[in-house]
Amino acid sequence: MTAKRILIIDDHPLFREGLKTIIRRNPGFELAGEAGTAQEGLRQAQRLHPELSVVDISLPDKSGIQLVRELAAVLPEMRIIMVSMHTKVEYIVEAFQAGATGYVTKDSASENLMTGLMAVAKGEFYLDPSISREVAKRLLEFPGGRDQGTIAGGGSAAYDSLTPREREIMRLVCEGMYTKEIADMLSISIKTVEHHRASVLKKIGLQNTVELVRYAVKIGLID
C-alpha cells in the first residue's frame, strides 16, 4: 500500500520536529514537506499535492483557519487535521466549517495525532478525545456551525448573525491584537478590519472593544 504523504504547516520548528518523528515511526505515512507560514504552506500544498496536511491554528502571517479555507478550495481531496492549544468550541466549529476533517490539541498530539491521521485518511472525521464531552456535545449542536441561539455556554443569537470573517476578526480583537496586526495577518486593509469591527459591534449591540471582550468571555470565545 502506498504511504500517505503529509504536509506539516506550523511555525514552531521544535513542534514540527516532534510531528516528523511521530510520522516517521509509522510506515503507512511519509513526510511530503513542511512550512512555517501560511503563505509557504499554501505554496507547498499546491506544488506537492499531499494526501494529508497538519495545520497549526495560529500562524504568523495568517489565521490557520483561513489557510484551511484556502487549502480546501484549491485541494478539495486533501484531508486536513488542525492542531491547536485551543479547546474552545468556537475554534473547533470554525475549523470544521473551514474544511478541516480533524482537530487535535497540541498537548495530546504525541498520543493522538496518528490516530487522527489514520481516521481522516479513511474518510472519517476526528475529534481529539482530550476535548471535553461538553465541548463535543456543543459541537454536535451546531449544524453548519450554528444553533438556535446559544453558543459555548450562554451566548446570544446575535453572534450567529456574524459572518465567518466577522467572527475571525472579533476573536483576534478580543485576543488583544491591534488593527494593523489583524490587517497584516489576514492580508486585508486596515479600513476593512475597522469596517468588520464596527459591523460586529452593531450586530451584537455593543458600544466598544471593552464590552466586546466581556461578551466574548461570557460566550466562551476567550478565557
BAVEXVO-11523 format. One record per residue (C-alpha): residue in three letters; x, y, z; residue number from 1; chain. Coordinates in steps of 0.001 Angstrom, whole numbers, plus 500000, padded with zeros to 6 digits. Last residue first. Layout:
ATOM  type       X       Y       Z  seq  mol
ATOM   Ala       X       Y       Z  NUM    A
...
This chain:
ATOM  type       X       Y       Z  seq  mol
ATOM   Asp  489232  532930  528635  223    A
ATOM   Ile  488115  533573  525071  222    A
ATOM   Leu  485113  532547  522951  221    A
ATOM   Gly  483249  531248  525997  220    A
ATOM   Ile  480024  533190  525477  219    A
ATOM   Lys  480637  535371  528521  218    A
ATOM   Val  484327  535872  527755  217    A
ATOM   Ala  483473  537124  524254  216    A
ATOM   Tyr  480846  539465  525708  215    A
ATOM   Arg  483361  540949  528133  214    A
ATOM   Val  485800  541422  525238  213    A
ATOM   Leu  483112  543150  523165  212    A
ATOM   Glu  482191  545464  526042  211    A
ATOM   Val  485836  546543  526282  210    A
ATOM   Thr  486017  546876  522489  209    A
ATOM   Asn  483227  549439  522303  208    A
ATOM   Gln  479499  550140  522092  207    A
ATOM   Leu  477749  546787  521865  206    A
ATOM   Gly  474571  545673  520101  205    A
ATOM   Ile  475762  542332  518734  204    A
ATOM   Lys  475124  543353  515126  203    A
ATOM   Lys  476455  546898  515631  202    A
ATOM   Leu  479637  545825  517420  201    A
ATOM   Val  480372  543200  514769  200    A
ATOM   Ser  479733  545695  511937  199    A
ATOM   Ala  482114  548203  513514  198    A
ATOM   Arg  484805  545517  513746  197    A
ATOM   His  484172  544496  510129  196    A
ATOM   His  484562  548086  508914  195    A
ATOM   Glu  487684  548630  511030  194    A
ATOM   Val  489268  545490  509562  193    A
ATOM   Thr  488375  546645  506047  192    A
ATOM   Lys  489891  550084  506675  191    A
ATOM   Ile  493109  548476  507920  190    A
ATOM   Ser  493325  546655  504594  189    A
ATOM   Ile  493321  542879  504151  188    A
ATOM   Ser  496074  540264  504150  187    A
ATOM   Leu  494591  538415  507156  186    A
ATOM   Met  497709  538680  509311  185    A
ATOM   Asp  498624  542175  508065  184    A
ATOM   Ala  495124  543534  508673  183    A
ATOM   Ile  494972  541903  512103  182    A
ATOM   Glu  498323  543402  513082  181    A
ATOM   Lys  497216  546805  511760  180    A
ATOM   Thr  494035  546707  513857  179    A
ATOM   Tyr  495871  545747  517031  178    A
ATOM   Met  495611  542258  518523  177    A
ATOM   Gly  494327  541876  522060  176    A
ATOM   Glu  492715  538425  521973  175    A
ATOM   Cys  489344  540169  521769  174    A
ATOM   Val  490359  541832  518526  173    A
ATOM   Leu  491520  538487  517105  172    A
ATOM   Arg  488252  536804  518066  171    A
ATOM   Met  486143  539580  516590  170    A
ATOM   Ile  488187  539477  513395  169    A
ATOM   Glu  487525  535749  512946  168    A
ATOM   Arg  483857  536098  513808  167    A
ATOM   Glu  483493  538951  511300  166    A
ATOM   Arg  485199  536855  508622  165    A
ATOM   Pro  482873  533894  509278  164    A
ATOM   Thr  479864  536253  509013  163    A
ATOM   Leu  478117  537344  512185  162    A
ATOM   Ser  474402  536637  512615  161    A
ATOM   Asp  475100  533658  514884  160    A
ATOM   Tyr  476635  536006  517449  159    A
ATOM   Ala  473324  537816  517760  158    A
ATOM   Ala  471717  534515  518814  157    A
ATOM   Ser  473398  535091  522150  156    A
ATOM   Gly  475908  533267  524265  155    A
ATOM   Gly  475329  531149  527361  154    A
ATOM   Gly  477810  528343  527329  153    A
ATOM   Ala  479748  527980  524126  152    A
ATOM   Ile  476986  529136  521834  151    A
ATOM   Thr  473307  529791  522290  150    A
ATOM   Gly  470536  530784  519922  149    A
ATOM   Gln  469230  528134  517591  148    A
ATOM   Asp  472484  526514  516691  147    A
ATOM   Arg  475082  527382  514144  146    A
ATOM   Gly  478324  525818  512852  145    A
ATOM   Gly  476766  524101  509866  144    A
ATOM   Pro  474532  522139  512233  143    A
ATOM   Phe  475936  523315  515579  142    A
ATOM   Glu  474565  521148  518378  141    A
ATOM   Leu  477151  518440  517656  140    A
ATOM   Leu  479893  520881  518570  139    A
ATOM   Arg  478094  521613  521820  138    A
ATOM   Lys  478242  517949  522770  137    A
ATOM   Ala  481919  517757  521826  136    A
ATOM   Val  482630  520789  524022  135    A
ATOM   Glu  480702  519236  526909  134    A
ATOM   Arg  482491  515922  526480  133    A
ATOM   Ser  485769  517717  526974  132    A
ATOM   Ile  488477  517695  524353  131    A
ATOM   Ser  491072  515084  525316  130    A
ATOM   Pro  489351  512699  522880  129    A
ATOM   Asp  490688  514753  519932  128    A
ATOM   Leu  487962  514995  517289  127    A
ATOM   Tyr  488341  513007  514057  126    A
ATOM   Phe  486229  512916  510918  125    A
ATOM   Glu  486344  509829  508705  124    A
ATOM   Gly  487491  509484  505100  123    A
ATOM   Lys  489937  506657  505724  122    A
ATOM   Ala  492875  509112  505776  121    A
ATOM   Val  490867  511108  508320  120    A
ATOM   Ala  490905  508208  510772  119    A
ATOM   Met  494538  507215  510245  118    A
ATOM   Leu  495634  510831  510699  117    A
ATOM   Gly  493597  511168  513895  116    A
ATOM   Thr  495021  508006  515415  115    A
ATOM   Met  498463  509212  514385  114    A
ATOM   Leu  497956  512574  516088  113    A
ATOM   Asn  496512  511204  519331  112    A
ATOM   Glu  499315  510339  521726  111    A
ATOM   Ser  502075  512758  520690  110    A
ATOM   Ala  499455  515347  519725  109    A
ATOM   Ser  497986  515434  523238  108    A
ATOM   Asp  499131  518862  524377  107    A
ATOM   Lys  498970  520219  520847  106    A
ATOM   Thr  495239  519568  520687  105    A
ATOM   Val  493960  517588  517711  104    A
ATOM   Tyr  491150  518515  515310  103    A
ATOM   Gly  490228  516514  512210  102    A
ATOM   Thr  488459  516944  508877  101    A
ATOM   Ala  489242  520629  508427  100    A
ATOM   Gly  487183  522416  505776   99    A
ATOM   Ala  486544  525924  507081   98    A
ATOM   Gln  483413  524815  508906   97    A
ATOM   Phe  485452  522138  510686   96    A
ATOM   Ala  487958  524722  511912   95    A
ATOM   Glu  485236  527243  512737   94    A
ATOM   Val  483437  524705  514937   93    A
ATOM   Ile  486655  523815  516746   92    A
ATOM   Tyr  487658  527418  517370   91    A
ATOM   Glu  484146  528207  518601   90    A
ATOM   Val  484046  525205  520929   89    A
ATOM   Lys  487047  526374  522901   88    A
ATOM   Thr  489742  523700  523140   87    A
ATOM   His  492634  525898  521994   86    A
ATOM   Met  496275  524775  522040   85    A
ATOM   Ser  495860  523873  518387   84    A
ATOM   Val  496426  521264  515704   83    A
ATOM   Met  494162  521143  512647   82    A
ATOM   Ile  493930  517948  510642   81    A
ATOM   Ile  493311  518361  506917   80    A
ATOM   Arg  492314  515799  504282   79    A
ATOM   Met  493259  516691  500706   78    A
ATOM   Glu  490568  515993  498114   77    A
ATOM   Pro  489406  519619  497947   76    A
ATOM   Leu  492879  520884  497010   75    A
ATOM   Val  492459  524510  495851   74    A
ATOM   Ala  489369  525405  497893   73    A
ATOM   Ala  490173  523194  500876   72    A
ATOM   Leu  493641  524747  501071   71    A
ATOM   Glu  492196  528260  501018   70    A
ATOM   Arg  489657  527508  503730   69    A
ATOM   Val  492351  525760  505786   68    A
ATOM   Leu  494516  528874  505455   67    A
ATOM   Gln  491716  530996  506886   66    A
ATOM   Ile  491511  528634  509857   65    A
ATOM   Gly  495284  528792  510292   64    A
ATOM   Ser  494951  532541  510718   63    A
ATOM   Lys  497503  534418  508648   62    A
ATOM   Asp  501103  535648  508667   61    A
ATOM   Pro  502473  534301  511943   60    A
ATOM   Leu  500395  531110  512133   59    A
ATOM   Ser  497999  530122  514916   58    A
ATOM   Ile  495628  527228  514061   57    A
ATOM   Asp  498531  524942  513177   56    A
ATOM   Val  497887  522783  510116   55    A
ATOM   Val  498571  519067  509560   54    A
ATOM   Ser  498018  518157  505901   53    A
ATOM   Leu  497056  514919  504207   52    A
ATOM   Glu  497033  513484  500671   51    A
ATOM   Pro  499877  515739  499587   50    A
ATOM   His  499652  517742  496338   49    A
ATOM   Leu  503343  518729  496360   48    A
ATOM   Arg  503345  522049  494496   47    A
ATOM   Gln  499920  523347  495514   46    A
ATOM   Ala  500496  522205  499096   45    A
ATOM   Gln  503956  523769  499175   44    A
ATOM   Arg  502619  527150  498031   43    A
ATOM   Leu  499772  527039  500543   42    A
ATOM   Gly  502217  526176  503318   41    A
ATOM   Glu  504619  528916  502253   40    A
ATOM   Gln  501864  531519  502527   39    A
ATOM   Ala  500541  530074  505779   38    A
ATOM   Thr  503963  530186  507416   37    A
ATOM   Gly  506426  527677  508877   36    A
ATOM   Ala  506282  525060  506143   35    A
ATOM   Glu  506886  521325  505845   34    A
ATOM   Gly  507111  518669  503168   33    A
ATOM   Ala  505879  515292  501946   32    A
ATOM   Leu  506558  513415  505174   31    A
ATOM   Glu  505568  509765  504995   30    A
ATOM   Phe  502671  507673  506240   29    A
ATOM   Gly  501752  503977  506334   28    A
ATOM   Pro  505191  503121  507726   27    A
ATOM   Asn  504501  504840  511060   26    A
ATOM   Arg  507551  505863  513107   25    A
ATOM   Arg  508388  508557  510574   24    A
ATOM   Ile  505112  510349  511303   23    A
ATOM   Ile  505781  510645  515047   22    A
ATOM   Thr  509307  511942  514452   21    A
ATOM   Lys  508011  514454  511911   20    A
ATOM   Leu  505457  515730  514418   19    A
ATOM   Gly  508146  516263  517045   18    A
ATOM   Glu  510357  518083  514542   17    A
ATOM   Arg  507434  520321  513622   16    A
ATOM   Phe  506946  521127  517303   15    A
ATOM   Leu  510604  522092  517593   14    A
ATOM   Pro  510433  524278  514477   13    A
ATOM   His  507367  526245  515717   12    A
ATOM   Asp  505620  527976  512799   11    A
ATOM   Asp  503423  525041  511826   10    A
ATOM   Ile  502345  523679  508442    9    A
ATOM   Ile  503138  519959  508102    8    A
ATOM   Leu  502459  518286  504734    7    A
ATOM   Ile  501720  514553  504833    6    A
ATOM   Arg  502081  511865  502165    5    A
ATOM   Lys  500035  508675  502575    4    A
ATOM   Ala  502187  505604  502051    3    A
ATOM   Thr  501322  503440  499059    2    A
ATOM   Met  500000  500000  500000    1    A
